[in-house]
Amino acid sequence: APTITTPSASQVDAETIEIVWKVISSISSIDHFLVFKCSSDGRELVGKTHTFFDGDFSFLYRISPSDVGDITFVVFPIFADFSRGQELSTNNIFIAESDGFNKRRRTRVTGY
């Protein structure tokens, strides 16, 4: 079975968080990965990424207006037989109310 490294999350700009992980060994048994956002509001599926190549994987998450506070992401593989693999959690990301969409919206309003 393929080994998946612990995913990590980093905020790359005011609008985007990048989640990255690596698969060690062949990905032939993995169909795709699901990515969930976990916050005080609960757990929400935010996307999936297919396995076209061995190696490094990433998922870009666009920060929404409701993303305030502590957020982690959970990544897990869905195998070719549609069974689910082990869940792996990222590090915590803190989104301040002034980050992301909230900051852009406030800038637009005060700029008129």
FENBEL-V133172 format. One record per pair of residues at least 24 apart in sequence whose ideal C-beta (glycine too) atoms are under 10 Angstrom apart, sorted by the first residue. I is the first residue (numbers start at 1). GAP is how many residues later the second one is. If there is no record, write none. Layout:
BEGIN
i=I gap=GAP
i=I gap=GAP
END
This chain:
BEGIN
i=1 gap=24
i=1 gap=25
i=1 gap=28
i=1 gap=29
i=1 gap=76
i=1 gap=78
i=1 gap=84
i=1 gap=85
i=2 gap=24
i=2 gap=25
i=2 gap=26
i=2 gap=27
i=2 gap=28
i=2 gap=49
i=2 gap=52
i=2 gap=75
i=2 gap=77
i=2 gap=83
i=3 gap=83
i=4 gap=26
i=4 gap=29
i=4 gap=53
i=4 gap=71
i=4 gap=72
i=4 gap=73
i=4 gap=81
i=4 gap=82
i=4 gap=84
i=5 gap=51
i=5 gap=52
i=5 gap=83
i=6 gap=69
i=6 gap=82
i=6 gap=83
i=6 gap=84
i=6 gap=85
i=7 gap=26
i=7 gap=28
i=7 gap=50
i=7 gap=51
i=7 gap=52
i=7 gap=65
i=7 gap=66
i=7 gap=67
i=7 gap=68
i=7 gap=69
i=7 gap=81
i=7 gap=82
i=7 gap=83
i=7 gap=84
i=8 gap=65
i=8 gap=82
i=8 gap=83
i=8 gap=85
i=9 gap=28
i=9 gap=50
i=9 gap=52
i=9 gap=62
i=9 gap=63
i=9 gap=64
i=9 gap=66
i=9 gap=80
i=9 gap=81
i=9 gap=82
i=9 gap=83
i=9 gap=84
i=10 gap=80
i=10 gap=81
i=10 gap=83
i=11 gap=50
i=11 gap=52
i=11 gap=60
i=11 gap=82
i=11 gap=83
i=11 gap=84
i=11 gap=88
i=11 gap=89
i=12 gap=48
i=12 gap=49
i=13 gap=50
i=13 gap=86
i=13 gap=87
i=14 gap=49
i=14 gap=81
i=14 gap=84
i=14 gap=85
i=14 gap=86
i=14 gap=87
i=14 gap=88
i=14 gap=89
i=14 gap=90
i=14 gap=93
i=15 gap=45
i=15 gap=46
i=15 gap=47
i=15 gap=48
i=15 gap=49
i=15 gap=84
i=15 gap=85
i=15 gap=86
i=15 gap=88
i=15 gap=89
i=16 gap=44
i=16 gap=45
i=16 gap=46
i=16 gap=47
i=16 gap=84
i=17 gap=29
i=17 gap=42
i=17 gap=43
i=17 gap=44
i=17 gap=45
i=17 gap=46
i=17 gap=50
i=17 gap=54
i=17 gap=56
i=17 gap=73
i=17 gap=76
i=17 gap=78
i=17 gap=83
i=18 gap=40
i=18 gap=41
i=18 gap=42
i=18 gap=43
i=19 gap=27
i=19 gap=28
i=19 gap=30
i=19 gap=38
i=19 gap=39
i=19 gap=40
i=19 gap=41
i=19 gap=42
i=19 gap=53
i=19 gap=54
i=19 gap=55
i=19 gap=56
i=19 gap=71
i=19 gap=72
i=19 gap=74
i=20 gap=36
i=20 gap=37
i=20 gap=38
i=20 gap=39
i=20 gap=55
i=20 gap=70
i=21 gap=28
i=21 gap=35
i=21 gap=36
i=21 gap=37
i=21 gap=38
i=21 gap=52
i=21 gap=54
i=21 gap=56
i=21 gap=67
i=21 gap=69
i=22 gap=32
i=22 gap=33
i=22 gap=34
i=22 gap=35
i=22 gap=36
i=23 gap=28
i=23 gap=30
i=23 gap=31
i=23 gap=32
i=23 gap=33
i=23 gap=34
i=23 gap=54
i=24 gap=30
i=24 gap=31
i=25 gap=29
i=26 gap=25
i=26 gap=28
i=27 gap=24
i=27 gap=25
i=27 gap=26
i=27 gap=27
i=27 gap=28
i=27 gap=30
i=27 gap=50
i=27 gap=53
i=28 gap=26
i=28 gap=52
i=29 gap=48
i=29 gap=50
i=29 gap=51
i=29 gap=52
i=29 gap=54
i=29 gap=56
i=30 gap=27
i=30 gap=47
i=30 gap=48
i=30 gap=49
i=30 gap=50
i=30 gap=55
i=31 gap=46
i=31 gap=47
i=31 gap=48
i=31 gap=49
i=31 gap=50
i=31 gap=51
i=31 gap=52
i=32 gap=45
i=32 gap=46
i=32 gap=47
i=32 gap=48
i=33 gap=24
i=33 gap=26
i=33 gap=42
i=33 gap=43
i=33 gap=44
i=33 gap=45
i=33 gap=52
i=33 gap=55
i=34 gap=25
i=34 gap=40
i=34 gap=41
i=34 gap=42
i=34 gap=43
i=34 gap=44
i=34 gap=50
i=34 gap=51
i=34 gap=53
i=35 gap=24
i=35 gap=25
i=35 gap=26
i=35 gap=38
i=35 gap=39
i=35 gap=40
i=35 gap=41
i=35 gap=55
i=36 gap=36
i=36 gap=37
i=36 gap=38
i=36 gap=39
i=36 gap=40
i=36 gap=51
i=36 gap=53
i=37 gap=24
i=37 gap=27
i=37 gap=30
i=37 gap=34
i=37 gap=35
i=37 gap=36
i=37 gap=37
i=37 gap=53
i=37 gap=56
i=38 gap=32
i=38 gap=33
i=38 gap=34
i=38 gap=35
i=38 gap=36
i=38 gap=51
i=38 gap=52
i=38 gap=54
i=39 gap=27
i=39 gap=28
i=39 gap=29
i=39 gap=30
i=39 gap=31
i=39 gap=32
i=39 gap=33
i=39 gap=34
i=39 gap=54
i=39 gap=56
i=40 gap=28
i=40 gap=29
i=40 gap=30
i=40 gap=31
i=41 gap=25
i=41 gap=26
i=41 gap=27
i=41 gap=28
i=41 gap=30
i=43 gap=29
i=43 gap=31
i=45 gap=29
i=46 gap=27
i=46 gap=28
i=47 gap=26
i=48 gap=27
i=48 gap=30
i=49 gap=26
i=50 gap=28
i=51 gap=26
i=51 gap=27
i=51 gap=29
i=61 gap=32
i=62 gap=38
i=62 gap=39
i=63 gap=30
i=63 gap=32
i=63 gap=36
i=63 gap=37
i=63 gap=38
i=63 gap=39
i=63 gap=40
i=63 gap=41
i=64 gap=31
i=64 gap=36
i=64 gap=37
i=64 gap=38
i=65 gap=32
i=65 gap=35
i=65 gap=36
i=65 gap=37
i=65 gap=39
i=65 gap=40
i=66 gap=29
i=66 gap=35
i=66 gap=36
i=67 gap=26
i=67 gap=28
i=67 gap=30
i=67 gap=32
i=67 gap=33
i=67 gap=34
i=67 gap=35
i=68 gap=26
i=68 gap=27
i=68 gap=28
i=68 gap=29
i=68 gap=30
i=68 gap=31
i=68 gap=32
i=68 gap=34
i=69 gap=24
i=69 gap=25
i=69 gap=26
i=69 gap=27
i=69 gap=28
i=70 gap=24
i=70 gap=25
i=71 gap=24
END
